[in-house]
Protein backbone atom coordinates (compact mmCIF):
# COMPACT_ATOMS: atom_id res chain seq x y z
CA UNK A 1 0.00 0.00 0.00
CA UNK A 2 1.20 3.50 -0.84
CA UNK A 3 2.59 5.34 2.16
CA UNK A 4 0.76 8.54 3.05
CA UNK A 5 2.89 11.67 2.63
CA UNK A 6 3.69 13.58 5.79
CA UNK A 7 3.20 17.32 5.62
CA UNK A 8 4.08 19.84 8.29
CA UNK A 9 1.99 23.03 8.49
CA UNK A 10 3.88 25.95 9.97
CA UNK A 11 1.59 28.75 11.11
CA UNK A 12 3.30 32.13 11.48
CA UNK A 13 0.20 34.38 11.40
CA UNK A 14 -1.33 36.63 8.73
CA UNK A 15 -4.90 37.33 7.64
CA UNK A 16 -5.58 33.64 7.02
CA UNK A 17 -5.80 33.04 10.76
CA UNK A 18 -7.16 36.39 11.89
CA UNK A 19 -10.44 37.34 13.53
CA UNK A 20 -12.04 40.70 13.99
CA UNK A 21 -11.52 42.17 17.42
CA UNK A 22 -14.94 43.69 18.01
CA UNK A 23 -13.59 46.12 20.61
CA UNK A 24 -11.09 47.76 18.26
CA UNK A 25 -12.53 46.82 14.86
CA UNK A 26 -9.09 45.61 13.66
CA UNK A 27 -8.03 42.17 12.52
CA UNK A 28 -5.74 40.29 14.91
CA UNK A 29 -4.12 36.86 14.82
CA UNK A 30 -5.82 33.96 16.57
CA UNK A 31 -4.52 30.55 17.46
CA UNK A 32 -3.68 27.60 15.28
CA UNK A 33 -6.26 25.19 16.71
CA UNK A 34 -9.02 27.70 15.91
CA UNK A 35 -7.71 28.01 12.39
CA UNK A 36 -7.65 24.26 11.80
CA UNK A 37 -11.17 23.90 13.25
CA UNK A 38 -12.42 26.15 10.47
CA UNK A 39 -11.30 23.67 7.78
CA UNK A 40 -12.91 20.27 8.44
CA UNK A 41 -12.02 19.43 4.79
CA UNK A 42 -8.41 18.89 5.91
CA UNK A 43 -9.45 15.48 7.26
CA UNK A 44 -10.29 14.35 3.73
CA UNK A 45 -6.78 14.96 2.40
CA UNK A 46 -4.77 11.88 1.57
CA UNK A 47 -1.79 12.81 3.75
CA UNK A 48 -0.72 12.90 7.36
CA UNK A 49 -0.86 16.47 8.57
CA UNK A 50 0.95 17.87 11.58
CA UNK A 51 1.06 21.48 12.64
CA UNK A 52 3.33 23.82 14.57
CA UNK A 53 2.64 27.42 15.31
CA UNK A 54 4.55 30.52 16.32
CA UNK A 55 3.87 31.03 20.04
CA UNK A 56 2.52 34.46 19.18
CA UNK A 57 1.29 34.49 15.55
CA UNK A 58 2.16 37.78 13.87
CA UNK A 59 0.91 40.14 11.20
CA UNK A 60 3.62 39.73 8.58
CA UNK A 61 4.44 43.45 8.74
CA UNK A 62 6.27 42.47 11.93
CA UNK A 63 8.36 39.84 10.11
CA UNK A 64 12.16 40.01 10.44
CA UNK A 65 15.27 37.82 9.95
CA UNK A 66 14.93 36.35 13.47
CA UNK A 67 11.57 34.89 12.50
CA UNK A 68 13.06 33.64 9.22
CA UNK A 69 15.67 31.78 11.28
CA UNK A 70 12.85 30.32 13.39
CA UNK A 71 11.00 29.05 10.28
CA UNK A 72 14.30 27.61 8.97
CA UNK A 73 14.91 25.87 12.31
CA UNK A 74 11.43 24.31 12.32
CA UNK A 75 12.03 22.98 8.80
CA UNK A 76 15.52 21.73 9.70
CA UNK A 77 14.29 19.94 12.84
CA UNK A 78 11.47 18.23 10.95
CA UNK A 79 13.18 17.73 7.60
CA UNK A 80 13.85 13.97 7.63
CA UNK A 81 10.49 13.06 9.08
CA UNK A 82 8.35 15.05 6.62
CA UNK A 83 7.84 14.98 2.86
CA UNK A 84 6.85 18.61 2.55
CA UNK A 85 6.18 21.87 4.38
CA UNK A 86 3.41 24.47 4.07
CA UNK A 87 4.11 27.82 5.68
CA UNK A 88 1.06 29.95 6.51
CA UNK A 89 2.16 33.55 6.37
CA UNK A 90 0.69 37.03 5.93
CA UNK A 91 0.72 38.14 2.33
CA UNK A 92 2.27 41.57 2.97
CA UNK A 93 5.84 40.36 3.36
CA UNK A 94 5.42 36.81 2.08
CA UNK A 95 7.64 37.37 -0.96
CA UNK A 96 10.45 38.62 1.28
CA UNK A 97 10.22 35.69 3.70
CA UNK A 98 9.84 33.09 0.99
CA UNK A 99 12.81 34.56 -0.94
CA UNK A 100 14.89 34.60 2.26
CA UNK A 101 14.07 30.96 2.99
CA UNK A 102 15.03 29.99 -0.57
CA UNK A 103 18.57 31.25 0.12
CA UNK A 104 18.72 29.95 3.69
CA UNK A 105 17.80 26.37 2.70
CA UNK A 106 20.72 25.20 0.57
CA UNK A 107 20.32 21.81 -1.23
CA UNK A 108 16.59 21.77 -0.45
CA UNK A 109 15.08 18.60 -1.94
CA UNK A 110 11.53 18.86 -0.56
CA UNK A 111 8.68 21.32 -1.15
CA UNK A 112 8.38 24.36 1.10
CA UNK A 113 5.18 26.13 0.05
CA UNK A 114 4.28 29.57 1.40
CA UNK A 115 0.63 30.53 1.31
CA UNK A 116 -1.89 32.80 3.01
CA UNK A 117 -5.03 34.66 2.03
CA UNK A 118 -6.64 38.04 1.52
CA UNK A 119 -9.69 37.15 3.67
CA UNK A 120 -9.65 35.35 7.03
CA UNK A 121 -10.44 31.65 6.96
CA UNK A 122 -13.69 32.22 8.86
CA UNK A 123 -15.11 34.62 6.22
CA UNK A 124 -17.82 33.29 3.94
CA UNK A 125 -16.07 34.39 0.74
CA UNK A 126 -12.61 33.43 1.95
CA UNK A 127 -9.80 32.54 -0.44
CA UNK A 128 -7.99 30.82 2.43
CA UNK A 129 -9.42 27.33 2.04
CA UNK A 130 -8.47 26.92 -1.62
CA UNK A 131 -5.01 28.36 -1.03
CA UNK A 132 -4.34 26.12 1.95
CA UNK A 133 -5.82 22.89 0.62
CA UNK A 134 -4.11 23.17 -2.79
CA UNK A 135 -0.79 24.10 -1.17
CA UNK A 136 -0.98 20.90 0.88
CA UNK A 137 -1.86 18.89 -2.23
CA UNK A 138 1.09 20.37 -4.12
CA UNK A 139 3.42 19.70 -1.19
CA UNK A 140 2.21 16.08 -1.28
CA UNK A 141 2.86 15.52 -5.01
CA UNK A 142 5.32 12.69 -5.56
CA UNK A 143 6.70 10.97 -8.65
CA UNK A 144 8.80 7.79 -8.42
CA UNK A 145 8.94 8.23 -4.67
CA UNK A 146 10.42 11.74 -4.98
CA UNK A 147 8.72 15.09 -4.29
CA UNK A 148 7.72 16.84 -7.52
CA UNK A 149 8.54 20.28 -6.12
CA UNK A 150 11.99 20.50 -4.57
CA UNK A 151 12.24 24.22 -3.93
CA UNK A 152 10.58 27.09 -2.07
CA UNK A 153 7.29 28.04 -3.75
CA UNK A 154 4.52 30.53 -3.14
CA UNK A 155 0.95 29.45 -3.85
CA UNK A 156 -1.85 31.99 -4.26
CA UNK A 157 -5.05 32.05 -6.31
CA UNK A 158 -4.59 28.92 -8.43
CA UNK A 159 -0.87 29.32 -9.13
CA UNK A 160 2.33 28.06 -7.61
CA UNK A 161 5.25 30.39 -8.31
CA UNK A 162 8.95 30.13 -7.61
CA UNK A 163 8.98 32.08 -4.34
CA UNK A 164 12.03 34.21 -5.05
CA UNK A 165 10.47 35.45 -8.31
CA UNK A 166 7.32 36.86 -6.70
CA UNK A 167 6.10 40.29 -5.66
CA UNK A 168 2.88 41.30 -3.95
CA UNK A 169 1.08 43.41 -6.54
CA UNK A 170 -2.41 43.90 -5.13
CA UNK A 171 -3.78 44.66 -1.68
CA UNK A 172 -7.37 43.70 -2.52
CA UNK A 173 -7.53 41.18 -5.34
CA UNK A 174 -7.38 37.47 -4.61
CA UNK A 175 -4.68 37.41 -7.28
CA UNK A 176 -2.27 39.24 -5.01
CA UNK A 177 1.07 38.05 -6.40
CA UNK A 178 2.86 38.14 -9.72
CA UNK A 179 5.98 36.51 -11.05
CA UNK A 180 6.65 38.44 -14.22
CA UNK A 181 10.06 37.04 -15.03
CA UNK A 182 9.34 33.36 -14.48
CA UNK A 183 6.28 31.27 -15.45
CA UNK A 184 4.13 29.56 -12.79
CA UNK A 185 5.39 26.13 -11.73
CA UNK A 186 1.97 24.60 -11.14
CA UNK A 187 -1.51 25.77 -12.19
CA UNK A 188 -4.59 24.56 -10.39
CA UNK A 189 -7.74 23.91 -12.40
CA UNK A 190 -9.68 20.69 -12.68
CA UNK A 191 -6.21 19.07 -12.55
CA UNK A 192 -2.96 20.26 -11.06
CA UNK A 193 -0.89 21.11 -14.14
CA UNK A 194 2.80 20.84 -13.34
CA UNK A 195 5.27 22.65 -15.60
CA UNK A 196 8.16 20.23 -15.16
CA UNK A 197 10.46 22.17 -17.48
CA UNK A 198 10.38 25.20 -15.22
CA UNK A 199 10.78 23.48 -11.88
CA UNK A 200 14.21 23.52 -10.30
CA UNK A 201 16.21 20.40 -11.00
CA UNK A 202 17.12 18.48 -7.86
CA UNK A 203 20.82 18.53 -7.12
CA UNK A 204 22.19 15.35 -8.76
CA UNK A 205 24.54 14.57 -5.90
CA UNK A 206 21.81 14.52 -3.22
CA UNK A 207 23.78 16.81 -0.97
CA UNK A 208 22.39 17.15 2.57
CA UNK A 209 20.28 20.15 3.49
CA UNK A 210 22.42 23.02 4.74
CA UNK A 211 20.61 25.71 6.70
CA UNK A 212 22.03 29.25 6.84
CA UNK A 213 20.52 31.25 9.69
CA UNK A 214 23.04 34.00 9.98
CA UNK A 215 21.74 36.91 7.90
CA UNK A 216 23.41 40.32 7.90
CA UNK A 217 20.90 43.17 7.80
CA UNK A 218 23.36 45.96 6.96
CA UNK A 219 21.48 46.45 3.73
CA UNK A 220 19.41 49.36 2.37
CA UNK A 221 17.23 50.08 -0.66
CA UNK A 222 17.26 53.37 -2.52
CA UNK A 223 14.58 53.89 -5.13
CA UNK A 224 15.57 56.49 -7.70
CA UNK A 225 13.12 59.26 -8.56
CA UNK A 226 13.52 62.45 -10.52
CA UNK A 227 14.51 65.07 -7.95
CA UNK A 228 16.56 62.81 -5.66
CA UNK A 229 18.96 65.31 -4.16
CA UNK A 230 22.58 65.19 -3.06
CA UNK A 231 21.78 65.31 0.63
CA UNK A 232 19.48 62.29 0.46
CA UNK A 233 22.02 60.30 -1.55
CA UNK A 234 24.87 61.28 0.74
CA UNK A 235 22.85 60.33 3.84
CA UNK A 236 22.03 56.89 2.49
CA UNK A 237 25.58 56.18 1.31
CA UNK A 238 26.90 57.44 4.65
CA UNK A 239 24.84 55.05 6.83
CA UNK A 240 27.36 53.65 9.34
CA UNK A 241 28.05 49.95 8.79
CA UNK A 242 26.14 49.78 5.50
CA UNK A 243 27.50 46.88 3.40
CA UNK A 244 25.09 46.56 0.46
CA UNK A 245 22.77 49.01 -1.27
CA UNK A 246 20.02 47.88 -3.62
CA UNK A 247 19.67 50.69 -6.13
CA UNK A 248 16.23 50.57 -7.73
CA UNK A 249 16.92 52.15 -11.10
CA UNK A 250 14.71 53.09 -14.03
CA UNK A 251 13.75 50.70 -16.85
CA UNK A 252 16.65 48.60 -18.05
CA UNK A 253 18.91 49.70 -15.17
CA UNK A 254 19.23 53.39 -15.99
CA UNK A 255 20.18 56.27 -13.69
CA UNK A 256 20.88 60.00 -13.94
CA UNK A 257 24.21 61.02 -15.46
CA UNK A 258 24.90 63.91 -13.03
CA UNK A 259 28.54 63.96 -12.03
CA UNK A 260 27.78 64.38 -8.30
CA UNK A 261 25.53 61.33 -8.40
CA UNK A 262 27.89 58.98 -10.23
CA UNK A 263 30.99 60.21 -8.33
CA UNK A 264 29.26 59.56 -4.99
CA UNK A 265 28.37 55.99 -6.00
CA UNK A 266 31.88 55.34 -7.31
CA UNK A 267 33.45 56.70 -4.15
CA UNK A 268 31.30 54.38 -1.98
CA UNK A 269 32.15 51.36 -4.12
CA UNK A 270 35.85 52.13 -3.79
CA UNK A 271 35.35 52.15 0.00
CA UNK A 272 33.82 48.65 -0.11
CA UNK A 273 30.05 49.21 -0.45
CA UNK A 274 28.31 46.68 -2.71
CA UNK A 275 25.83 48.51 -4.95
CA UNK A 276 23.32 46.33 -6.75
CA UNK A 277 21.42 47.57 -9.80
CA UNK A 278 17.81 46.31 -9.76
CA UNK A 279 15.09 47.70 -11.98
CA UNK A 280 12.06 49.33 -10.37
CA UNK A 281 9.89 47.80 -13.13
CA UNK A 282 8.09 44.66 -11.99
CA UNK A 283 9.03 42.79 -15.18
CA UNK A 284 12.10 42.73 -17.41
CA UNK A 285 15.78 42.97 -16.74
CA UNK A 286 18.64 45.35 -16.10
CA UNK A 287 20.87 45.61 -19.19
CA UNK A 288 23.79 47.77 -18.14
CA UNK A 289 25.40 49.56 -21.06
CA UNK A 290 22.33 49.30 -23.27
CA UNK A 291 21.67 53.02 -22.74
CA UNK A 292 24.20 55.75 -22.13
CA UNK A 293 22.48 56.27 -18.77
CA UNK A 294 23.75 52.95 -17.42
CA UNK A 295 27.20 52.79 -19.04
CA UNK A 296 29.15 54.32 -16.18
CA UNK A 297 27.33 52.20 -13.59
CA UNK A 298 28.72 49.13 -15.37
CA UNK A 299 32.24 50.46 -15.62
CA UNK A 300 32.37 51.44 -11.93
CA UNK A 301 31.58 47.79 -10.99
CA UNK A 302 27.99 48.24 -9.87
CA UNK A 303 26.59 44.70 -9.48
CA UNK A 304 24.22 43.59 -12.23
CA UNK A 305 20.95 42.48 -10.61
CA UNK A 306 19.62 41.31 -14.01
CA UNK A 307 15.93 40.37 -13.60
CA UNK A 308 15.97 39.76 -9.84
CA UNK A 309 13.12 41.16 -7.73
CA UNK A 310 13.89 43.70 -5.02
CA UNK A 311 12.66 41.18 -2.42
CA UNK A 312 15.11 38.55 -3.66
CA UNK A 313 17.95 41.08 -4.00
CA UNK A 314 17.58 42.24 -0.38
CA UNK A 315 17.45 38.73 1.03
CA UNK A 316 20.23 37.44 -1.24
CA UNK A 317 22.45 40.30 -0.08
CA UNK A 318 21.63 39.54 3.59
CA UNK A 319 22.36 35.85 3.01
CA UNK A 320 25.64 36.39 1.16
CA UNK A 321 26.90 38.94 3.68
CA UNK A 322 25.97 36.48 6.43
CA UNK A 323 28.14 33.78 4.83
CA UNK A 324 31.10 36.16 5.27
CA UNK A 325 31.95 35.84 1.60
CA UNK A 326 34.99 37.90 0.60
CA UNK A 327 34.40 41.36 -0.91
CA UNK A 328 36.21 40.18 -4.03
CA UNK A 329 33.79 37.30 -4.62
CA UNK A 330 30.56 39.06 -3.63
CA UNK A 331 29.92 40.58 -7.06
CA UNK A 332 30.55 37.35 -9.01
CA UNK A 333 28.40 35.27 -6.68
CA UNK A 334 25.61 37.85 -6.57
CA UNK A 335 25.52 37.86 -10.36
CA UNK A 336 25.16 34.05 -10.37
CA UNK A 337 21.74 32.47 -9.97
CA UNK A 338 21.88 30.46 -6.74
CA UNK A 339 18.25 29.30 -6.35
CA UNK A 340 16.74 30.18 -9.72
CA UNK A 341 16.17 33.78 -8.61
CA UNK A 342 17.54 35.27 -11.84
CA UNK A 343 17.56 34.21 -15.48
N1 LIG B 1 -1.45 42.30 7.09
C1 LIG B 1 -1.60 40.92 6.72
C2 LIG B 1 -0.26 40.25 6.88
O1 LIG B 1 0.56 40.34 6.02
C3 LIG B 1 -2.12 40.79 5.33
C4 LIG B 1 -2.32 39.37 4.87
O2 LIG B 1 -2.10 38.41 5.56
O3 LIG B 1 -2.74 39.20 3.72
O4 LIG B 1 -0.01 39.62 7.89
Boltz pocket constraint, residues with backbone or C-beta under 6 A from the ligand:
constraints:
  - pocket:
      binder: B
      contacts: [[A, 13], [A, 14], [A, 15], [A, 16], [A, 58], [A, 59], [A, 60], [A, 61], [A, 89], [A, 90], [A, 91], [A, 92], [A, 93], [A, 116], [A, 117], [A, 118]]
      max_distance: 6.0
